[in-house]
Amino acid sequence: MKLVLTLLFLEAVGLRRTWDLRGYTGDALAFLTGRRHAYSYCHIERLLAELVTLGADALLTEALARWTASPWEPGVQGREKPGPVFYIDGHRKPVYADSLIPRGLIGRTGKILGCRALVVLHDQEGHLLLATTHRGISI
C-alpha cells in the first residue's frame, strides 16, 4: 500500500515520473507515505512490473480513465451508457524572448532548450474543454 501511495504523491512533492526518484532526497514523500525514508526508484519500478505481470495495469488504467473523466461527465455511471470520449493533444513550443536564452537544436542531442508544454483536452466533437501550459522539459 505504501508503494502505491508513493505513486499517488509523486506530483505533490514536485516529481513528474518515477525516474525522478533517482535524485530525490526530500523527506516529504516519506512523511506522506508513513515511512522514515521514501521508496527508491528501483522499488517503484519493481511494483509496476509486478502489476503488469498480474494484469492489473489494465484495471488501473480503466480506473484512472473513469476518475479522470468524472469531472467532465458526472452523469455517466456504470456500463449502461457508453463512456465519454476525449482527445488529449500535447505540444512543446520553443520560447522566444528579447533576452538571451538557450534555444534551438543543441548539437548531436537534438534537444530544444527553453520550451513551454501545452496540453489541450477536447471532447468527441472537438470542442475545447481545457487548455493548460507548463514549463516545458527539454525535448
PyMOL commands that set and color helices and strands:
alter all, ss='L'
color gray80, all
select helices_A, chain A and resi 2-8+11-13+18-23+28-33+41-54+56-69+107-109
alter helices_A, ss='H'
color red, helices_A
select strands_A, chain A and resi 86-94+105-106+111-112+115-123+128-135
alter strands_A, ss='S'
color yellow, strands_A
deselect
rebuild
show_as cartoon
